[in-house]
Amino acid sequence: MKNLFSRRRFLKWSGLSLGGAAAGFFLRRNFGFSENTVQASSGKMPKRVLGKTGFKVSLFGLGGQALIEQAGNREEATEIIDRAIDFGVNYIDTAPSYGNGISEEYIGLVMARRREEVFLASKTHDRSFDGTMRLIESSLNRLQTDYLDLYQIHNVRTEDDLESMFAPEGAVKALERLKSEGVIKHLGITGHRSPAVLLKGIQNYDFDCVLMALNAADIHYEPFQKELLQKAVEKELGIIAMKVPAHGRIFRSEGLSTMEQALGYVYSFPVSTAIVGISRLEQLKENVQITRDFEPYNREELKEIEELTEPYYRDASWFKFYW
């Protein structure tokens, strides 16, 4: 891996780094994305189009877990959220299950002042119409807003989940009602257990976005980056990546060792944004700088990173097996 990154530094110094048009070509050739989905950062937060929503979201998105879902951290949490927005992060993801509402509450403290600066996403973990309608009322109250830019069916893992949410009195009907009333703008589906289940979900329904697990260990077992990602691109969905550092389990001294590798790997795929939970302000600053400096990896480099994670892929993809 030292040779890989030494080579990348050489390319950067020699003016041959993958950026701008080259980045667009890489994604266009391999996944069918057009050039305007990758924008030169020029020291600023790069943005990509969130699929057919048309909204340009920051490549780095703020996840509502880690410190933001922990009780007793109001001041630190709101500082992280505020600073993220200051740094150009305009995609924020949360859910009522994160900290039993604490995440939404902390984010709401900032939304009361800065709602129009972000694309705000939350979720329903209930599969029923009535349960989802109750959940969104509580979410809106905690988030101190009267609408969500994206509302998603949370953690879809099984065929039974699909059957329940698509039932006549299921959660999808609630999302449709909420959209018709202007309470939500876009509909999404999320999952980190089974790419086959998510694939069936987006084939059977015209969602706007999909939130899927994607990290450098993904390729080794039931990868999300194969059929699911390709179908999401074909359907022009907004593609949001999660589980990038796998709650820290992606890192090994003898394996993948830096957040630059972890984020760079995921950013090199046609995702619109990648959400990451933050535990302290220094992490936010580091991730923002990595994102600003990002240059897409080529196929050879992606393969080298994947090989680093192969010996411990089950641990780095534990959410596919146990969660």
Secondary structure, 3 states (H helix, E strand, C coil): CHHHHHHHHHHHHCCCCCCCHHHHHHHHHHHCCCHHHCCCCCCCCCEEECHHHCCEEECEEEEEEEHHHCCCCHHHHHHHHHHHHHCCCCEEECCCCHHHHHHHHHHHHHHHHHHHHCEEEEEECCCEHHHHHHHHHHHHHHHCCCCEEEEEECCCCCHHHHHHHCCCCEHHHHHHHHHHCCCEEEEEEEECCCHHHHHHHHHHCCCCEEEEECCCCHHHCCCCCCHHHHHHHHCCCEEEEECCCHHHCCCCCCCCCCHHHHHHHHHCCCCCEEEEEECCHHHHHHHHHHHHCCCCCCHHHHHHHHHHHHHHHHHHCHHHHCC
